Every structure is written in structure tokens, then in C-alpha cells.
């Protein structure tokens, strides 16, 4: 009985052991002889092929991918070391002005203005990626990855082909200071902090521009500024605002959350509060299949706390002493922060456009900066505007207007305007002006006229004796009659 059992096990081991040994040797030899270098070159070539299909502006260069080393990872995975994504600088158009940032924030003045822009680089120290075996059966190939990058860790699941499946990525302990594209996105503002969060996206029609999902990001220990060497050779933790160095700004914790619907991310929370700084944001972000072409339309507003404004002589001179009236140095005419000042005391900026060409614009309210009136000065009164009388149209019939004025009793036409002067042509006889005929003299009354009798009967009203002292001559005779009694 025992011999029969051992013989049966030997036959089973023969039919099972040899195939397993064959598969083991096959996998070992495949792993040892697999052309991973050719696979690395193939991945880079496929990336360049995808970049060639992207439409760009004149003079804009494509992104480049570099991989230092590629090796196998278990059976269906690979291990990559030294992965670099090189993003070329933005192509400058002729006559375009340089970007000024959020009110003149800089990294401390260590960068020269005439220095040409450099390409930014994303470095992933180490990453492992493995294809899910079950996804090979369904046709939607998914890749599980685990990476060490930017001082933190990233893990999640992404589709093998862009847009062919859901994206679920978690990250923790990522250092913002090591993400160089972020510094370009923020217009050169030096920013530091530890980021953690999760990104979940479900594309539609294999396009992330129509995806649904949610994004959650939390940045702890956010700081604006960096350490630089001063003239004495000592390191100072400062940030430059409009060319003036002030202590670095401790912004506390920043929380960003939002839902994605049909490729549109709407921020439900965008707040940051710290010891020296307060930040509030609102707006939307339209996703694109090419991440740097996603467009944003949002507003960011921030202000400095009273404790920070009075922390040093530099902050008092630049930002103004807390409670003091008048405009501080940072808000002088021509300053971006002066145009960004809002009525609530915040500095408000608008972010609008693609992420690769983002330019903050001051968006303060008109009443944000009110000029203070000097003591003893008289306020300016508004000027009285002269009344504008409507002039008559030159097409009005003058005869009709003159007729109306005559009916109103304003005077005859000859009194209102002088008679026209006629000019005789050469060789013509002068025209005699027609004169108005004199009115005819009334005929003299005879002695038998009843009117004279009445005058003689009633007597003259002015003289007691019936004589007219004003109409008689010196000798009492009638000056209008001649010696023979006839009227001249």
C-alpha cells in the first residue's frame, strides 16, 4: 500500500514538477536577458511621439523625458530610477513684458532681470510600476505604482493609456520647495511646505477634459520666503516685496478642496490662515488632457496680520504701522499692491488663463485706497457745468421764424436786422433805393368848421383867457398863418 502511494506521488511530481521547473527557468532567463535598455528607449520614443502631436505656439518647444535606469520588477512590473521630465521655458513673444508676480514678491533679489529663462525639471528619484493581471482580462490595463519624489511618497493606480481608466493618486510629505514648476506657476514666489492629499478622476469618452471626481490638498507649514546671504555673509530667512527684504511670512495651513464635474473643478474650500498671513480663494479650473493647458479663472486675496506688520522696522516702513492712517509704502501709486487693495483690507488678484502662461492681475475695488485729506486743506467742490443751450438748426425757415416773432410783438423785421447792402456789377447803373411815401397833410379847416366853433365855445384847457401861450408868438400872432390870413 505504501509503495503504491509513493509511486503515485512520483508520477504526479513528474508531470507537475517538470513544467514548474521549466516555467521557473524560463522566467529567470527572460528576466536576465530581457532588453530593458531597448524598452527604456521605446518608452522615451513613445513620449516624444505624443508630444509631437500637441499643437504649440510659434517658438514653443516640446517637453522631454529622461530615464537613467530601467529594470524589471517582479514578473509584470518595471523599476525606474532617475526619471526627469524637462519642461522648456515659455516662448517670449516680441514686445511682451515680463511678468511681475503678486505685487512684486521675489526670492530675495538673487535673480538677475536680464537672465534668460531656464527650463524647469521634475525629478522622480525612484518609482516602481506593475500591471494588474486582472485588468489584462478585461482589456482596461491598469498600472499600480509607488514612487519616491519631491521628498515624499506617491502611490496609486493610473491607466496604461491616458484617459482609458480611472485615476486614483495619494501623496504624503511632498515638499513644495522641490517642485520647480510650482515656483514658475506662482511667478517666482519662494514657497515651502509639506503637501498631502488625494486626487480621484474618472474620465468620460477617454478624455480628462470631461472627467468627474474630487481633489483634496492640505499644505502644512506653508512659508513664503527663503534663506539668503546678506552683506555680512550671514544667512537670513527673508522674502523680497518690491525690492525690499522683510522677514519670511508664516502662512500656516492651506486647505484646497473641490469637486470635478464634466472636466470643471469648482473650489469648495480655498483658505489658509497662519501667524503672519491670511489667504482666501475662490473660482474654477477647467481641466485639459495636457495638464499645463488647463485654464483657471479664480480670485485670490490675502492680507498681513497686524502682528507681522509691526514685527520689524522693515515691515513697518513697507506695510505701515498697525492702526496708522495714510497709505503705506507698498501701496504707493504705480504699485501692483496699490491697485489690488480692496475695501475689506485684502489685496485681491485675478488668476485667469492657462497654467503654463498664468499672470496674476490686480483686481482691487475702486474704494480700496482713499486719499487722506491734509489738515487745514479745503475740500474740492465739484465744478458747475455750464448749461448747454440747444442751438436752432440752420435748416429752420427764417421767414417762418420772423413771422412768429412779429406776431409775438418782439419788433419788426427791419428793426431786428439791417437791410442788405446791394453791390452793383461793373458797368451797371446804380439802383435807386425806393423811399417810403410821406403821409399826406390834412387839409386846413375853414372858419365855419364846427370843430373850431366848439373850441371857441368851450375855451382852451390851458389858458384862462382862451389864448395858447405855447403856440403863440411873442406878439400874440399865429406863427402858422401869413399876413393875409392863409395857412402855409
C-alpha positions, 0 to 999 in steps of 0.5 A: 500500500505504501509503495503504491502511494509513493509511486503515485506521488512520483508520477504526479511530481513528474508531470507537475514538477517538470513544467514548474521547473521549466516555467521557473527557468524560463522566467529567470532567463527572460528576466536576465536577458530581457532588453530593458535598455531597448524598452527604456528607449521605446518608452522615451520614443513613445513620449516624444511621439505624443508630444509631437502631436500637441499643437504649440505656439510659434517658438514653443518647444516640446517637453522631454523625458529622461530615464537613467535606469530601467529594470524589471520588477517582479514578473509584470512590473518595471523599476525606474530610477532617475526619471526627469521630465524637462519642461522648456521655458515659455516662448517670449513673444516680441514686445511682451513684458515680463511678468511681475508676480503678486505685487512684486514678491521675489526670492530675495533679489538673487535673480538677475532681470536680464537672465534668460529663462531656464527650463524647469525639471521634475525629478522622480528619484525612484518609482516602481510600476506593475500591471494588474493581471486582472485588468489584462482580462478585461482589456482596461490595463491598469498600472499600480505604482509607488514612487519616491519624489519631491521628498515624499511618497506617491502611490496609486493606480493610473491607466496604461493609456491616458484617459482609458481608466480611472485615476486614483493618486495619494501623496504624503510629505511632498515638499513644495520647495522641490517642485520647480514648476510650482515656483514658475506657476506662482511667478517666482514666489519662494514657497515651502511646505509639506503637501498631502492629499488625494486626487480621484478622476474618472474620465468620460469618452477617454478624455480628462477634459470631461472627467468627474471626481474630487481633489483634496490638498492640505499644505502644512507649514506653508512659508513664503520666503527663503534663506539668503546671504546678506552683506555680512555673509550671514544667512537670513530667512527673508522674502523680497516685496518690491525690492525690499527684504522683510522677514519670511511670512508664516502662512500656516495651513492651506486647505484646497478642496473641490469637486470635478464635474464634466472636466470643471473643478469648482473650489469648495474650500480655498483658505489658509490662515497662519501667524503672519498671513491670511489667504482666501480663494475662490473660482474654477479650473477647467481641466485639459488632457495636457495638464499645463493647458488647463485654464483657471479663472479664480480670485485670490486675496490675502492680507498681513496680520497686524502682528507681522506688520509691526514685527520689524522696522522693515515691515513697518516702513513697507506695510505701515504701522498697525492702526496708522492712517495714510497709505503705506509704502507698498501701496504707493501709486504705480504699485501692483499692491496699490491697485489690488487693495480692496475695501475689506483690507485684502489685496485681491488678484485675478488668476485667469488663463492657462497654467503654463502662461498664468499672470496674476492681475490686480483686481482691487475695488475702486474704494480700496485706497482713499486719499487722506485729506491734509489738515487745514486743506479745503475740500474740492467742490465739484465744478458747475457745468455750464448749461448747454443751450440747444442751438436752432438748426440752420435748416429752420425757415427764417421767414417762418421764424420772423413771422412768429416773432412779429406776431409775438410783438418782439419788433419788426423785421427791419428793426431786428436786422439791417437791410442788405447792402446791394453791390452793383456789377461793373458797368451797371447803373446804380439802383435807386433805393425806393423811399417810403411815401410821406403821409399826406397833410390834412387839409386846413379847416375853414372858419365855419368848421364846427370843430373850431366853433366848439373850441371857441365855445368851450375855451382852451384847457390851458389858458384862462383867457382862451389864448395858447401861450405855447403856440403863440408868438411873442406878439400874440400872432399865429406863427402858422398863418401869413399876413393875409390870413392863409395857412402855409 
